[in-house]
Amino acid sequence: MDSGSKFLILGGGPAGTAAASAAASLGMRVTLVESSVLGGAAHLWDCIPSKTMSATAIRIDSVRNAAKLGLVTEPGKVDTVGLAERIQSISGDITSKWVDLLGSQHVEIIQGRGRFTGPRTAAVDTSDGDTRELAFDFGLISTGSSPRLPDWAKVDGERVLTTRHAYDLPELPQHVVVIGSGVTGVEFVHIFQALGSQVTL
């Protein structure tokens, strides 16, 4: 890759942003296309929010069980709005730092969905509804992943949720059924149980 070459990156997650920063530091002209959140949806809409919820769940569980240790206190109550605002603040700070860093390196950031149209050309359907044609010398695909949604459970964001809906609930559900016993499913069992919901795995 020569200095001054055009480098197109589809996907602004951890891999895409790191590649954009590294390529820009080597003198390449970088264009980064991202459809949702700079820094990575899996990172900023899954990992960080779940760990933030876990931190709250651990603390409220400790308060509830304090009497066993001889500490007399009133059980804590979860402020779901405050918790959601904390999650958004942490994720927002990380995104803004990536925007500032890449901006200082003169990386062009386009919000939209990109696709290759030829060996050295691409088109981006932008969030403004326009389509931009781009030429490039080198391209990188780092589009990440998304939750798998079963056909038999229509996700409405209110009663049937993905993990990404769980970080911004107006109130704690009385009973949560978690489908899937992988790392994420088990993590949410512990989170909601500690926050005070009845949980079925």
C-alpha positions in Angstrom: 0.0 0.0 0.0 1.6 3.3 -1.1 1.3 6.6 0.6 -1.5 8.6 -1.1 -3.5 5.5 -2.2 -7.2 5.5 -1.7 -8.3 3.0 1.0 -12.0 2.2 1.4 -13.2 0.5 4.5 -16.7 -0.9 4.8 -17.6 -1.2 8.5 -16.5 1.1 11.4 -16.2 -1.4 14.2 -13.0 -2.1 16.2 -11.3 -3.6 13.1 -12.4 -0.9 10.7 -11.6 2.1 12.9 -8.2 0.6 13.9 -7.4 0.0 10.2 -8.6 3.5 9.2 -6.3 5.1 11.9 -3.3 3.0 11.0 -3.7 3.6 7.2 -4.2 7.3 7.7 -1.0 7.5 9.8 0.9 5.9 6.9 -0.4 8.7 4.6 -3.2 6.9 2.8 -6.4 8.7 1.9 -9.0 6.8 3.9 -12.8 6.7 3.5 -14.7 4.8 6.2 -18.3 3.7 5.7 -20.5 2.8 8.7 -24.2 2.3 8.8 -25.0 2.5 12.5 -22.4 3.4 15.2 -18.7 4.2 14.8 -16.7 2.0 17.1 -18.8 -1.1 16.5 -22.4 -2.1 17.3 -21.3 -5.4 19.0 -18.8 -3.4 21.1 -20.9 -0.4 22.0 -24.4 -1.9 21.8 -23.7 -5.3 23.4 -20.4 -5.7 25.3 -20.1 -2.3 27.1 -23.9 -2.1 27.9 -24.0 -5.6 29.3 -20.9 -5.0 31.5 -22.4 -1.7 32.8 -25.6 -3.5 33.7 -23.6 -6.3 35.3 -21.7 -3.8 37.5 -25.1 -2.3 38.7 -26.5 -5.8 39.2 -23.6 -6.9 41.3 -23.9 -3.9 43.6 -27.6 -4.1 44.1 -27.3 -7.8 44.9 -24.6 -7.0 47.5 -26.9 -4.4 49.1 -29.8 -6.9 49.2 -27.7 -9.5 50.9 -25.9 -7.1 53.3 -28.0 -8.3 56.2 -26.3 -11.7 56.1 -23.0 -9.8 56.8 -24.5 -7.9 59.7 -25.2 -4.7 57.7 -28.7 -3.4 58.2 -29.9 -1.3 55.2 -32.9 -0.8 53.0 -32.8 -2.9 49.8 -31.8 -0.8 46.8 -34.0 0.0 43.9 -32.9 0.2 40.3 -33.3 3.4 38.4 -33.7 2.0 34.9 -33.7 5.4 33.2 -30.5 6.4 35.1 -28.9 3.1 34.2 -29.8 3.5 30.5 -28.4 7.0 30.5 -25.1 5.8 32.0 -24.8 3.1 29.3 -25.5 5.7 26.6 -23.0 8.1 28.1 -20.2 5.5 28.1 -20.9 4.4 24.6 -21.3 8.0 23.4 -17.9 9.0 24.8 -16.1 6.1 23.0 -17.8 7.0 19.7 -17.0 10.7 20.0 -13.3 9.9 20.7 -13.1 7.8 17.6 -14.8 10.5 15.6 -12.3 13.1 17.0 -9.3 10.8 16.3 -10.2 9.9 12.8 -11.2 13.5 12.0 -7.8 14.7 13.2 -6.3 12.2 10.7 -8.5 13.4 7.9 -10.4 10.2 7.5 -13.6 10.7 5.6 -16.5 9.1 7.5 -19.7 8.4 5.5 -22.8 7.2 7.3 -24.5 4.6 5.1 -24.3 1.2 3.6 -21.6 0.5 1.1 -21.2 -2.1 -1.6 -18.6 -2.9 -4.3 -19.7 -2.2 -7.8 -16.5 -3.2 -9.5 -12.8 -4.2 -8.9 -12.0 -0.6 -7.8 -15.4 1.1 -7.4 -18.1 1.2 -4.8 -21.4 2.8 -4.1 -22.7 4.0 -0.7 -26.4 4.5 0.1 -26.0 7.4 2.6 -28.2 8.1 5.6 -29.4 11.2 3.7 -30.9 9.0 1.0 -28.3 9.8 -1.6 -26.0 7.4 -3.4 -22.3 8.2 -3.6 -20.0 6.6 -6.1 -16.4 6.0 -4.9 -13.2 4.9 -6.5 -10.5 3.2 -4.4 -7.1 1.4 -4.7 -7.6 -0.9 -1.7 -10.7 -2.1 0.1 -11.4 -3.7 3.4 -14.6 -5.5 4.5 -15.1 -5.4 8.3 -18.9 -5.4 8.5 -19.2 -7.4 11.8 -22.3 -9.3 12.8 -25.9 -8.8 14.0 -28.2 -10.8 16.3 -29.8 -13.9 14.8 -33.6 -13.5 14.9 -35.7 -16.7 14.8 -38.7 -16.8 12.4 -41.0 -18.0 15.2 -40.5 -15.1 17.5 -41.2 -11.6 16.0 -39.1 -9.1 17.8 -41.2 -6.0 18.7 -38.8 -4.4 21.2 -41.5 -4.4 23.9 -42.3 -7.9 24.8 -40.0 -9.9 22.6 -36.5 -8.4 22.8 -33.0 -8.9 21.6 -30.2 -8.1 24.0 -29.9 -4.6 22.4 -33.5 -3.8 23.6 -32.6 -4.8 27.2 -30.4 -1.9 27.9 -33.1 0.8 27.6 -36.1 -0.7 29.4 -38.5 1.8 31.0 -38.9 -0.6 33.9 -37.7 -4.0 35.0 -39.9 -6.9 33.8 -41.4 -9.1 36.5 -40.5 -12.2 34.6 -37.9 -12.7 31.8 -37.5 -15.8 29.7 -34.0 -16.0 28.2 -33.8 -18.2 25.1 -30.2 -19.4 24.6 -27.8 -20.6 27.2 -24.6 -19.3 25.7 -22.3 -16.7 27.3 -24.7 -13.8 26.6 -27.8 -15.7 27.7 -26.3 -16.8 31.0 -25.0 -13.3 31.6 -28.5 -11.8 31.2 -29.9 -14.5 33.6 -27.6 -13.2 36.3 -28.2 -9.5 35.5 -32.0 -9.7 35.6 -32.0 -12.0 38.6 -29.8 -9.6 40.5 -31.8 -6.6 39.5 -35.0 -8.3 40.9 -36.7 -10.0 38.0 -37.9 -13.6 38.0 -35.8 -15.4 35.3 -36.3 -18.6 33.3 -33.5 -19.9 31.2 
